[in-house]
């Protein structure tokens, strides 16, 4: 995550040098927001390539991944495995720091980790 801040500072600095009347702090926030959105979009595209889900479901999976990364304070991406039967559609999550088998019910958009813990 530190590299996104460094990159945002570089972008803000180059803009500030070109346009001196720009507020540096505000420009840095804009650059940080832009780079963050860009990273999220790239991750959503990776998820779409990994799992056969639509874009809305991929956004939910990205939010769940963000939740797990922050909860466990780990930067490792989750692995997703789609499972579907008749009226059930689930994505199972796995990573080195997850010991049980949590899943996301894509119909109700709920995360289950032995019991329901969060709605996305």
N, C-alpha and C positions, 0 to 999 in steps of 0.2 A: 504494500500500500504506500510505502514511502516514495516509491518511484513516481507515483501519480502526482504527489506534491512537488517533487523536483521538476517534473515536466510542466506542471502548471506554472511554477515560478519562472521557468525558461520562457514559456509563451507570454506570460504577463510582462516580463522584463523586456522582451523584444517589442511588444506593442507599446509599452511605456516609453521606450527609447525613440520609437518612431513618432508617437503622438504624446508630447509632454503634458498636455492638459488632461490626460486620462488619470483617474484616481486608481492608484496601483492596487490597493486592497480590494476594491470593487472588481477590478479587472482580474485579479487573482481568483476571486470567488467565481467569476464567470468561466474562467479557464478550467477551474477545478470541476465545476458542474458539467461543462462540456466533455471533459475527459472521462468523468464518471459515467455519464450517459453513454458515451462511446463504448466504454468497457462493458457496460450492462448489455448493450445491443450486440456486441461481439459474442458475449457469453450465451445470449439467447440463440444466436445463430448456431453456436456449437451444440447447444441442447437440441435444437431442431434437427441437426445432422445426426445426433446420437440416438434420439428416441423419436418414434413416429407419433408426434403430438402436434396440435395446431399452435399458432403463435401465442394465443391467450394462455394456453396450458403451459407453454414454455416460459412465459413470464411468471406464472405461479411457481414453477419449479425453480426459477432463478431466485425468487423471493425466499423460498424455503432453503435454498442453498445459502443465501446470505444469512438467514436466521441461524442455521447450524454453524456456519463459520464463526459468527459472532459469539454464539453460545459456548462453543468449544475452543474459541480463540485459536483457530487453525485455518490456514490458507488453502488447504487441499480441496480441490473441487470434488463434489459428490459424483458418484456414478449412478445413473438412472436405468431402471429396467422396467419396461412396460408389461403389464399383465392385464388381460381382459377376458371375461367370460360373460356371455349373455348380457345381463344388466349391470355388471361390475366392470369398472375401469380403474386400475390402480397403477401407480408408479412406485416401485420399491427403491429405497435409497441405500447406498453403501459407501463407506469410506473407512479408512484405517482407524479413525477415532470413534466410530459408531459400533457398539457391541450388539445391540438388538436389531431387529429388522423393522424399522419404521417404514411407513408407506403413506402416500398421498392418495386419497380417494378423489379422482378427477371429476366425479359427478357432483359431489358435495363440496369440493375444494377444501377438504379437511385433512390435516396431518394427524396420523395415528402413530403413537409410540407406546404400544400396549394398550393405551386408551387414547381417546381424542385429547389432543393438547392445544391445538390451535386451528383456527379457520383462516384461510387465505383468500 
